Amino acid sequence: MKELVVIGAGIAGLTAGIYARQSGFDVTIYESHTIPGGACTSWRRKGYLFEGGMHWLTGSSPKTTFNKLWREVGALDDHVNIYNRDPFLAFEYNAQTAYLYRDIDKLRQHFLEISPDDEKEIINLCRDIKKFTKIAMPILDIKNVRVKKKTSFSWSAFFSTLPALFRMSFYVNQSSKEFSKRFKSPLLQLLLENIVGSDNKAIGMIFTIATVISGDGGYPEGGSLAMANRMAKYFETLGGTIQYGKSVSKVLVQNGAACGVVINGEQIQADAVIVTQDTLVAIDTLFDAPICEPWAQKMRESTKPTLNTFISVGVEADLSDVPENLEFITDEPLLCGGIPVSIISINNYAGYKGYAPEGCTAMTSVILGDSYDFWKACKENGTYEAEKQKLAEAFTRILAKKYPQIAGKIAVWDVATPLTYERYLHSYKGSWMSIMEKESKMKSYPSKPESINNLYFAGQRIMSPGGLPAAAETGRRAVQYLCRDTNTVFQGNI
Ligand SMILES: Cc1cc2nc3c(=O)[nH]c(=O)nc-3n(C[C@H](O)[C@H](O)[C@H](O)COP(=O)(O)OP(=O)(O)OC[C@H]3O[C@@H](n4cnc5c(N)ncnc54)[C@H](O)[C@@H]3O)c2cc1C
């Protein structure tokens, strides 16, 4: 049996580990943290559960092909309930609220009520959303791999995607912000602009709306860490090993082939290595010399990382009357990592069982933006903890102004900065996805370098913009390359 080492027990590493183990490899995953999941994580503080990763999962619906993959790797099963929050998102502006409903007719009607003047754009948008519901993330086999079961390709499904494919360039060539300007209503503009972030291509926005309209994009009960734990348990049930608290410092390469890893100075031999640490960091740090192939150079030059500061609060009040996912404009901008933020986004877990003590509520906020240098400077000049506290206090002040029942009821707060993510993930600036700006092309990077044999890459950075499906798909694909190189039959059932 061939020995495989996987670096990282995030979703890419666990997926790779499971498929490799199923395909007969002897697999050890080395994970620097003490738990599995990587960016797909959650944590408890004083009885509150803070969801720190997944907010919605592509492939949560049993109707999708990707659902089969999530089930195959143990991420989902019949016992895991899926919350399909509806409305998916709410945006409040000038005492009016726009909702992103999951039903297309209800959505159209609601948008028309908000802004009859935007009728033409609303009808066009809803027509396009319907077209994009036909496009699903494909799961395909690589060329010339021997597989237990071939992934199926349906011509009829392909033809049904054509109307959306013809509209693709329209959304690819503009940002969400530019697209939103087609609407006269400032409220609709704000809602549409902020679904995936204003700098991201509008294609991300339309895909996201189409995903939720088609009944996908739910939140698995228990959240991120529970999902990662299920996958880790399944991997171990298959006979795989996860070594926690083991940070790989180097990949050993001999005669042009990967042959193991170094951990705490100790050399561990292997026949092949799959690296799921952020590829952008791995290519410069895990080898005696940086990997200098053209794709690696392109990745270094063109990656725009997605990073955030994450605020969570435990509130001793029942906030069931507050929307689950709300964005609003604050008149007192929140200074987060030196950047003034005027749109606040909150996730409210009042309706989720077990996320807070009885009668209390866990709330979180993802504040996107590159504040890495600010926090780094704070760390160096000794103001890091004080700045985190200042941020948490300013955030709770804004919340309490909007929802007075919160005032004086904060039982616990927690702030994770890009430095926190960097420390746990060893990713570039603590990032966990990539921004798809309108000028940038969809990027997919190779799963294996040309200059080193028996070495494979997987993870969010390999397929931009990243996210959980990209992590899983690239993990699966890396194992298909491994199987092809070792003339092994890939054991997957999709
Ligand atoms: C706030 C937030 C919200 C998000 N929301 C969503 C969402 O709603 N939907 C969605 O699809 N995605 C979402 N994502 C993104 C998604 O979580 C990530 O893209 C995905 O989890 C990345 O998985 P990965 O396995 O590629 O990488 P990672 O999760 O970064 O995993 C890499 C693992 O490798 C380990 N590691 C790194 N270097 C080493 C080393 N040298 N030795 C040993 N171990 C190492 C790390 O500790 C980590 O566990 C969100 C992320 C965040 C942070």
The ligand as an SDF file (V2000), in Angstrom:
LIG
                    3D

 53 58  0  0  0  0  0  0  0  0999 V2000
  -15.9070   34.0510    7.9760 C   0  0  0  0  0  0  0  0  0  0  0  0
  -15.9250   33.0580    6.8610 C   0  0  0  0  0  0  0  0  0  0  0  0
  -17.1050   32.8060    6.1810 C   0  0  0  0  0  0  0  0  0  0  0  0
  -17.1340   31.8740    5.1330 C   0  0  0  0  0  0  0  0  0  0  0  0
  -18.3250   31.5780    4.5530 N   0  0  0  0  0  0  0  0  0  0  0  0
  -18.3790   30.6020    3.6210 C   0  0  0  0  0  0  0  0  0  0  0  0
  -19.6240   30.1620    3.1070 C   0  0  0  0  0  0  0  0  0  0  0  0
  -20.6810   30.6290    3.5320 O   0  0  0  0  0  0  0  0  0  0  0  0
  -19.6230   29.2050    2.1330 N   0  0  0  0  0  0  0  0  0  0  0  0
  -18.4740   28.6780    1.6340 C   0  0  0  0  0  0  0  0  0  0  0  0
  -18.5240   27.8290    0.7270 O   0  0  0  0  0  0  0  0  0  0  0  0
  -17.2660   29.0580    2.1230 N   0  0  0  0  0  0  0  0  0  0  0  0
  -17.1960   29.9930    3.1050 C   0  0  0  0  0  0  0  0  0  0  0  0
  -15.9940   30.3700    3.6310 N   0  0  0  0  0  0  0  0  0  0  0  0
  -14.7530   29.9120    2.9650 C   0  0  0  0  0  0  0  0  0  0  0  0
  -14.3710   28.4720    3.2980 C   0  0  0  0  0  0  0  0  0  0  0  0
  -14.5070   28.2540    4.6710 O   0  0  0  0  0  0  0  0  0  0  0  0
  -12.9060   28.2250    2.8700 C   0  0  0  0  0  0  0  0  0  0  0  0
  -12.7090   28.6550    1.5310 O   0  0  0  0  0  0  0  0  0  0  0  0
  -12.5710   26.7420    2.9540 C   0  0  0  0  0  0  0  0  0  0  0  0
  -12.8920   26.2360    4.2260 O   0  0  0  0  0  0  0  0  0  0  0  0
  -11.0880   26.5320    2.6650 C   0  0  0  0  0  0  0  0  0  0  0  0
  -10.7530   25.1770    2.8600 O   0  0  0  0  0  0  0  0  0  0  0  0
   -9.3020   24.6260    2.5660 P   0  0  0  0  0  0  0  0  0  0  0  0
   -9.2590   23.2210    3.0260 O   0  0  0  0  0  0  0  0  0  0  0  0
   -8.9250   24.9390    1.1700 O   0  0  0  0  0  0  0  0  0  0  0  0
   -8.3020   25.5290    3.4390 O   0  0  0  0  0  0  0  0  0  0  0  0
   -8.1940   25.7640    5.0090 P   0  0  0  0  0  0  0  0  0  0  0  0
   -9.5150   25.7730    5.6260 O   0  0  0  0  0  0  0  0  0  0  0  0
   -7.3330   26.9590    5.1640 O   0  0  0  0  0  0  0  0  0  0  0  0
   -7.4520   24.4620    5.5340 O   0  0  0  0  0  0  0  0  0  0  0  0
   -6.0710   24.3140    5.5490 C   0  0  0  0  0  0  0  0  0  0  0  0
   -5.6930   23.4980    6.7720 C   0  0  0  0  0  0  0  0  0  0  0  0
   -4.3150   23.2230    6.7220 O   0  0  0  0  0  0  0  0  0  0  0  0
   -3.7230   23.4580    7.9820 C   0  0  0  0  0  0  0  0  0  0  0  0
   -2.3290   23.8120    7.7030 N   0  0  0  0  0  0  0  0  0  0  0  0
   -1.8800   24.8660    6.9980 C   0  0  0  0  0  0  0  0  0  0  0  0
   -0.5520   24.8220    6.8820 N   0  0  0  0  0  0  0  0  0  0  0  0
   -0.1520   23.6980    7.5140 C   0  0  0  0  0  0  0  0  0  0  0  0
    1.1230   23.0930    7.7100 C   0  0  0  0  0  0  0  0  0  0  0  0
    2.2490   23.6320    7.2260 N   0  0  0  0  0  0  0  0  0  0  0  0
    1.1790   21.9300    8.4170 N   0  0  0  0  0  0  0  0  0  0  0  0
    0.0470   21.3550    8.9070 C   0  0  0  0  0  0  0  0  0  0  0  0
   -1.1740   21.9010    8.7430 N   0  0  0  0  0  0  0  0  0  0  0  0
   -1.2770   23.0480    8.0460 C   0  0  0  0  0  0  0  0  0  0  0  0
   -4.5290   24.5850    8.5760 C   0  0  0  0  0  0  0  0  0  0  0  0
   -4.4420   24.5820    9.9900 O   0  0  0  0  0  0  0  0  0  0  0  0
   -5.9380   24.2510    8.0700 C   0  0  0  0  0  0  0  0  0  0  0  0
   -6.6070   23.4010    8.9730 O   0  0  0  0  0  0  0  0  0  0  0  0
  -15.9400   31.2290    4.7170 C   0  0  0  0  0  0  0  0  0  0  0  0
  -14.7620   31.4600    5.4240 C   0  0  0  0  0  0  0  0  0  0  0  0
  -14.7520   32.3490    6.4890 C   0  0  0  0  0  0  0  0  0  0  0  0
  -13.4780   32.5250    7.2750 C   0  0  0  0  0  0  0  0  0  0  0  0
  1  2  1  0
  2  3  1  0
  2 52  2  0
  3  4  2  0
  4  5  1  0
  4 50  1  0
  5  6  2  0
  6  7  1  0
  6 13  1  0
  7  8  2  0
  7  9  1  0
  9 10  1  0
 10 11  2  0
 10 12  1  0
 12 13  2  0
 13 14  1  0
 14 15  1  0
 14 50  1  0
 15 16  1  0
 16 17  1  0
 16 18  1  0
 18 19  1  0
 18 20  1  0
 20 21  1  0
 20 22  1  0
 22 23  1  0
 23 24  1  0
 24 25  2  0
 24 26  1  0
 24 27  1  0
 27 28  1  0
 28 29  2  0
 28 30  1  0
 28 31  1  0
 31 32  1  0
 32 33  1  0
 33 34  1  0
 33 48  1  0
 34 35  1  0
 35 36  1  0
 35 46  1  0
 36 37  1  0
 36 45  1  0
 37 38  2  0
 38 39  1  0
 39 40  1  0
 39 45  2  0
 40 41  1  0
 40 42  2  0
 42 43  1  0
 43 44  2  0
 44 45  1  0
 46 47  1  0
 46 48  1  0
 48 49  1  0
 50 51  2  0
 51 52  1  0
 52 53  1  0
M  END
$$$$
